[in-house]
């Protein structure tokens, strides 16, 4: 029965049926929506992700270079009695941690780097 009425409205053009543009309003004019370039959006998101990885990787590489320089300096100045690798590593970790927090220690580490570059 419902299908019969629906078919009648399609073929007869029932006056109760309102066209879609009339429901939306005659005064409203909408332009075409901007297209979304899926490949470009995916590449943009991937580039943002890679930039984050590069920034994180650069910080890690800088920290590794700093640790190596500090480790060499600690190995030079530490007393031979305390020159076990575990102690040298612990002292190195503490100096690098202090250099990341305290500007005074950061200046000392920079002095290590300058001294190291003069020796090379």
C-alpha positions, 0 to 999 in steps of 0.5 A: 500500500505504501509503495503504491502511494509512493509510485502514484506521487512519482507519476502524478506529481502530488502537490503535497511533495515539496522539492528539495530546493524549496525546503532549503530556501530559495535565498540560500546560494552555496558555492562548490565545496573545496575539494580535499586532496587526499594525497596532499593531506596524507603527505602533509601529515606524514611531513609533520610526523617526520619533522617531529622525528627529525627534531627528536632524533637531532636532540638525541644525537646532540645528547649522545655527542655531548655524553661522549665528550663528557665521558672522555673528559671524565676518563682523563681526569678521574683517579685510576682507582675509580676508573671502572666503566660503571663509575665513569658512566655514572659520573658522566650521566650526572654531569650531563643531567646537571648540564641540561638543568643548570646553566652553570654546568652547561657553561662547564660542558661548553668549556669541555667542548671548546677545550676538546676542539682545541686539542683536535 
